[in-house]
Amino acid sequence: MDQKSNNVNVEVKMNDIGIVDVYMNMSPVGRIALTPDGLCGFEYDSEYLKTGKSISPYYLPLQSGLIVATRYPFNGNFGVFDDSLPDGWGSLLLDRFLRENGINPYKLTILQRLSLIGSTGRGALEYRPDKSIVTDNEFLDFDKLATEAEKILSGRESEGSIDLLYKYGGSSGG
């Protein structure tokens, strides 16, 4: 679905994503897929194994083969990838943004959410396919952002306010 509102260029296409490739410094780290019961399975890239550096030593030890996450504490995700996802405010903005674009946020998988983060997340990790929201550049007006945030918190957001705040809030929303 293509839209243009409030000077934010948006293209949101959420196809079924079966595998997400994880990158750091433009080099492959590994890949994530979901098990039939919705848990993340991760496998390091064979070249990355040669670096000798685990991205999460306790939960993702540097080894070949599939490593499957537990259901808790990150709802089937690994903490290192969960850290890339938006916080409470960012999740609120992202979920409203998705609904405005005809996507039910509650039906998205962890892989789809990581793809929405793409290369715009916190930290060094990037996720491909990169479905992050593409925005244009314009002058940043902090007063306008504050006004739009107040409108959202009071339940009276205006058209385009979610787009604007998501654009400048980044993937963390903050």
SEBATOR-313367 format. One record per residue (C-alpha): x, y, z; residue number from 1; residue in one letter. Coordinates in Angstrom, 1 decimal. Layout:
// residues N
<px X, py Y, pz Z, i NUM, aa a>
...
//
This chain:
// residues 174
<px 0.0, py 0.0, pz 0.0, i 1, aa m>
<px 1.5, py 3.3, pz -1.0, i 2, aa d>
<px 0.5, py 6.5, pz 0.8, i 3, aa q>
<px 1.7, py 10.0, pz 1.2, i 4, aa k>
<px 0.6, py 12.0, pz 4.2, i 5, aa s>
<px 2.1, py 14.9, pz 6.1, i 6, aa n>
<px 5.3, py 14.7, pz 3.8, i 7, aa n>
<px 6.1, py 11.2, pz 4.9, i 8, aa v>
<px 6.6, py 8.7, pz 2.0, i 9, aa n>
<px 5.3, py 5.4, pz 3.2, i 10, aa v>
<px 5.4, py 2.0, pz 1.6, i 11, aa e>
<px 4.2, py -0.9, pz 3.8, i 12, aa v>
<px 4.1, py -4.3, pz 2.2, i 13, aa k>
<px 4.1, py -7.2, pz 4.8, i 14, aa m>
<px 4.3, py -10.4, pz 2.9, i 15, aa n>
<px 4.9, py -13.7, pz 4.7, i 16, aa d>
<px 8.5, py -13.4, pz 5.8, i 17, aa i>
<px 10.0, py -16.9, pz 6.4, i 18, aa g>
<px 13.6, py -16.0, pz 7.1, i 19, aa i>
<px 15.3, py -12.8, pz 8.4, i 20, aa v>
<px 19.0, py -12.3, pz 7.8, i 21, aa d>
<px 20.9, py -10.5, pz 10.5, i 22, aa v>
<px 23.8, py -8.2, pz 9.6, i 23, aa y>
<px 26.3, py -6.2, pz 11.6, i 24, aa m>
<px 28.5, py -3.6, pz 9.9, i 25, aa n>
<px 27.1, py -4.8, pz 6.5, i 26, aa m>
<px 28.4, py -8.3, pz 7.1, i 27, aa s>
<px 26.1, py -11.3, pz 7.7, i 28, aa p>
<px 25.8, py -12.6, pz 11.2, i 29, aa v>
<px 23.2, py -15.3, pz 10.8, i 30, aa g>
<px 19.6, py -15.9, pz 10.1, i 31, aa r>
<px 16.4, py -16.2, pz 12.1, i 32, aa i>
<px 13.3, py -18.3, pz 11.3, i 33, aa a>
<px 10.3, py -19.4, pz 13.3, i 34, aa l>
<px 9.7, py -22.9, pz 14.5, i 35, aa t>
<px 6.2, py -24.4, pz 14.0, i 36, aa p>
<px 5.3, py -23.4, pz 17.5, i 37, aa d>
<px 6.4, py -19.7, pz 17.0, i 38, aa g>
<px 9.8, py -19.7, pz 18.6, i 39, aa l>
<px 12.8, py -18.1, pz 17.0, i 40, aa c>
<px 15.5, py -20.3, pz 15.7, i 41, aa g>
<px 18.8, py -18.7, pz 15.0, i 42, aa f>
<px 21.8, py -20.0, pz 13.1, i 43, aa e>
<px 25.1, py -18.2, pz 12.8, i 44, aa y>
<px 26.6, py -17.6, pz 9.4, i 45, aa d>
<px 29.6, py -19.8, pz 8.8, i 46, aa s>
<px 31.9, py -16.8, pz 8.0, i 47, aa e>
<px 30.7, py -15.0, pz 11.2, i 48, aa y>
<px 31.6, py -18.0, pz 13.3, i 49, aa l>
<px 35.3, py -17.4, pz 12.4, i 50, aa k>
<px 35.2, py -14.0, pz 14.1, i 51, aa t>
<px 35.0, py -15.7, pz 17.5, i 52, aa g>
<px 32.5, py -13.1, pz 18.8, i 53, aa k>
<px 29.0, py -14.2, pz 20.0, i 54, aa s>
<px 26.3, py -11.6, pz 19.7, i 55, aa i>
<px 24.8, py -12.9, pz 23.0, i 56, aa s>
<px 27.2, py -15.2, pz 24.8, i 57, aa p>
<px 24.7, py -16.8, pz 27.2, i 58, aa y>
<px 21.7, py -17.3, pz 24.9, i 59, aa y>
<px 23.5, py -17.5, pz 21.5, i 60, aa l>
<px 26.8, py -19.2, pz 22.1, i 61, aa p>
<px 29.1, py -19.1, pz 19.2, i 62, aa l>
<px 28.4, py -22.5, pz 17.6, i 63, aa q>
<px 27.2, py -24.0, pz 14.3, i 64, aa s>
<px 23.7, py -25.4, pz 14.0, i 65, aa g>
<px 20.3, py -24.2, pz 15.1, i 66, aa l>
<px 19.7, py -22.5, pz 18.4, i 67, aa i>
<px 16.0, py -22.3, pz 19.5, i 68, aa v>
<px 14.8, py -19.6, pz 21.9, i 69, aa a>
<px 12.6, py -20.3, pz 24.9, i 70, aa t>
<px 9.1, py -18.9, pz 25.2, i 71, aa r>
<px 10.1, py -16.7, pz 28.2, i 72, aa y>
<px 11.3, py -14.1, pz 28.9, i 73, aa p>
<px 11.0, py -12.6, pz 25.3, i 74, aa f>
<px 7.9, py -14.4, pz 24.0, i 75, aa n>
<px 9.9, py -16.8, pz 21.8, i 76, aa g>
<px 12.5, py -14.3, pz 20.7, i 77, aa n>
<px 16.1, py -13.9, pz 21.8, i 78, aa f>
<px 16.9, py -10.8, pz 24.0, i 79, aa g>
<px 19.5, py -9.5, pz 21.6, i 80, aa v>
<px 16.9, py -9.2, pz 18.8, i 81, aa f>
<px 14.1, py -8.1, pz 21.1, i 82, aa d>
<px 16.3, py -5.2, pz 22.1, i 83, aa d>
<px 16.0, py -3.9, pz 18.5, i 84, aa s>
<px 12.2, py -3.7, pz 18.7, i 85, aa l>
<px 10.5, py -0.5, pz 19.8, i 86, aa p>
<px 9.8, py 0.3, pz 23.4, i 87, aa d>
<px 6.3, py 1.1, pz 24.7, i 88, aa g>
<px 5.9, py 4.5, pz 23.0, i 89, aa w>
<px 7.5, py 3.3, pz 19.8, i 90, aa g>
<px 5.3, py 0.2, pz 19.8, i 91, aa s>
<px 2.2, py 2.4, pz 20.3, i 92, aa l>
<px 3.3, py 4.6, pz 17.3, i 93, aa l>
<px 4.2, py 1.6, pz 15.1, i 94, aa l>
<px 0.9, py -0.2, pz 15.9, i 95, aa d>
<px -1.2, py 2.8, pz 15.1, i 96, aa r>
<px 0.8, py 3.5, pz 12.0, i 97, aa f>
<px 0.2, py -0.1, pz 10.8, i 98, aa l>
<px -3.5, py 0.1, pz 11.5, i 99, aa r>
<px -3.7, py 3.4, pz 9.6, i 100, aa e>
<px -2.1, py 1.5, pz 6.7, i 101, aa n>
<px -4.5, py -1.4, pz 6.8, i 102, aa g>
<px -2.3, py -3.9, pz 8.7, i 103, aa i>
<px -3.4, py -5.6, pz 11.9, i 104, aa n>
<px -0.3, py -5.2, pz 14.2, i 105, aa p>
<px -1.4, py -8.2, pz 16.3, i 106, aa y>
<px -1.0, py -10.5, pz 13.4, i 107, aa k>
<px 2.6, py -9.6, pz 12.7, i 108, aa l>
<px 5.2, py -12.2, pz 13.5, i 109, aa t>
<px 8.5, py -11.4, pz 15.2, i 110, aa i>
<px 10.2, py -11.8, pz 11.8, i 111, aa l>
<px 7.9, py -9.2, pz 10.3, i 112, aa q>
<px 8.5, py -6.8, pz 13.1, i 113, aa r>
<px 12.2, py -7.2, pz 12.8, i 114, aa l>
<px 11.9, py -6.5, pz 9.1, i 115, aa s>
<px 10.1, py -3.3, pz 9.9, i 116, aa l>
<px 13.0, py -2.3, pz 12.0, i 117, aa i>
<px 15.4, py -3.1, pz 9.1, i 118, aa g>
<px 18.4, py -0.9, pz 9.3, i 119, aa s>
<px 16.8, py 1.8, pz 11.6, i 120, aa t>
<px 16.9, py 0.0, pz 14.9, i 121, aa g>
<px 18.9, py 0.7, pz 18.0, i 122, aa r>
<px 22.3, py -1.0, pz 18.2, i 123, aa g>
<px 24.5, py -2.5, pz 15.6, i 124, aa a>
<px 22.2, py -5.2, pz 14.2, i 125, aa l>
<px 20.3, py -4.8, pz 10.9, i 126, aa e>
<px 17.5, py -7.1, pz 9.6, i 127, aa y>
<px 16.8, py -8.1, pz 6.0, i 128, aa r>
<px 14.5, py -8.0, pz 4.1, i 129, aa p>
<px 14.5, py -4.4, pz 5.2, i 130, aa d>
<px 10.9, py -3.2, pz 5.3, i 131, aa k>
<px 11.6, py -0.1, pz 7.4, i 132, aa s>
<px 9.5, py 2.9, pz 6.8, i 133, aa i>
<px 11.1, py 5.2, pz 4.1, i 134, aa v>
<px 10.8, py 8.9, pz 4.9, i 135, aa t>
<px 11.8, py 12.1, pz 3.3, i 136, aa d>
<px 14.0, py 14.8, pz 4.8, i 137, aa n>
<px 12.5, py 18.0, pz 6.1, i 138, aa e>
<px 13.1, py 20.5, pz 8.8, i 139, aa f>
<px 12.5, py 19.2, pz 12.3, i 140, aa l>
<px 10.0, py 21.2, pz 14.3, i 141, aa d>
<px 10.1, py 20.2, pz 18.0, i 142, aa f>
<px 7.1, py 22.3, pz 18.9, i 143, aa d>
<px 5.0, py 20.5, pz 16.3, i 144, aa k>
<px 6.3, py 17.1, pz 17.5, i 145, aa l>
<px 5.4, py 18.0, pz 21.1, i 146, aa a>
<px 1.9, py 19.1, pz 20.1, i 147, aa t>
<px 1.3, py 16.0, pz 18.1, i 148, aa e>
<px 2.5, py 13.8, pz 20.9, i 149, aa a>
<px 0.1, py 15.5, pz 23.3, i 150, aa e>
<px -2.8, py 14.9, pz 20.9, i 151, aa k>
<px -2.0, py 11.2, pz 20.6, i 152, aa i>
<px -1.8, py 10.8, pz 24.4, i 153, aa l>
<px -5.1, py 12.6, pz 24.9, i 154, aa s>
<px -6.7, py 10.5, pz 22.1, i 155, aa g>
<px -7.3, py 13.3, pz 19.6, i 156, aa r>
<px -4.5, py 12.9, pz 17.1, i 157, aa e>
<px -4.8, py 14.6, pz 13.8, i 158, aa s>
<px -4.4, py 13.1, pz 10.3, i 159, aa e>
<px -0.7, py 12.4, pz 9.8, i 160, aa g>
<px 0.4, py 12.8, pz 13.4, i 161, aa s>
<px 1.2, py 9.1, pz 13.7, i 162, aa i>
<px 3.3, py 9.2, pz 10.5, i 163, aa d>
<px 5.1, py 12.3, pz 11.7, i 164, aa l>
<px 5.9, py 11.0, pz 15.2, i 165, aa l>
<px 6.9, py 7.6, pz 13.9, i 166, aa y>
<px 9.2, py 9.2, pz 11.3, i 167, aa k>
<px 11.1, py 11.3, pz 13.8, i 168, aa y>
<px 10.8, py 8.9, pz 16.7, i 169, aa g>
<px 12.9, py 6.2, pz 14.9, i 170, aa g>
<px 12.3, py 2.6, pz 15.4, i 171, aa s>
<px 12.5, py 2.9, pz 19.2, i 172, aa s>
<px 9.9, py 5.6, pz 19.0, i 173, aa g>
<px 11.8, py 7.8, pz 21.4, i 174, aa g>
//
